[in-house]
């Protein structure tokens, strides 16, 4: 090779590379740190494949309607649905100066507190009953599901038929007992008077709310170990003392869940009131949800503004639920 190079140099030509072999270039292998970083990045991004469809669904079904609702609340819309310009905060000013709103807000609070309060008291007793052993317990548990499985609107419609002032089943029964003396009278028109109409609607709302609350509390009771009661009995605790110091504290998480879910459901309840009284007479049995629906007939912008108010109230309730239930502390532990 040396001679060939000297000869090539003498003649001014380049030496031939025939017969020479080039060494293969070695690729640098990734180190352990690089591979670990890649695996960690892949693991962090893997949940997006599962969360992606849910996030898209939330964006389309929840977030976009909220944006459209906020936009509508600032528009000046005619009763026939034609937008004629921006209203700014005019819809909110018109809503808060509406003379019917204060009474409706008070009525909404009374409606929610009465339905949820009665529901939780009755459900607590039913859960205690169903937690005991007695003949026919399974059948009665199945029967309790019926108000929950049936349509709320269908249930409200059936109760409205039963309360008809001329031939309703309830009025016929009360007439036989001597409570209602004459049909088609003010006494038999239960849904024609605001006070009696609200009382009957509260009863129907409690009727359809009992199954969920009862089964939630029943699940909480069944999670309490029997050895705790045995230890309390050995220590000389009475039945009421064991109930107050063992059952109620350990039942608190289930009780909080049942209360908050019922608060949200009852606050948003529309079919019961609409099917039984249409919110009447006048606005005498309106809640904010029913009033929002009545407003949209002629004042779509005000109805959208009231929906913003309702959404804010619901959001506050949810935040209170997250605070009271201590979900963040449970995650940290």
Secondary structure, DSSP 4 states (H G I P E B T S, - for coil): -HHHHHHHHHHT-PPP-TT--PPPPPPPPPPHHHHHHHHHHHHHHHHHHHHHHHHHHHIIIIIHHHHHHHHHHTEEE-TTS-EEEE-TTHHHHHHHT-TTHHHHHHHHHHHHHHHHHHHHHHHHHHHHHHTS--TTHHHHHHHHTHHHHS-HHHHHHHHHHHT-TTT-HHHHHHHHHTS--STTSTTT-GGGSHHHHHHHHHHHHHHHHHHHHHHHHHHHHHTS-HHHHHHHHHTT--HHHHIIIIIHHHHHHHHHHHHHHHHHHHHT--HHHHHHTTT-STTTT--HHHHHHHHTTT-HHHHHHHHHHHHHHHHHHHHHHHHHHTHHHHHH-
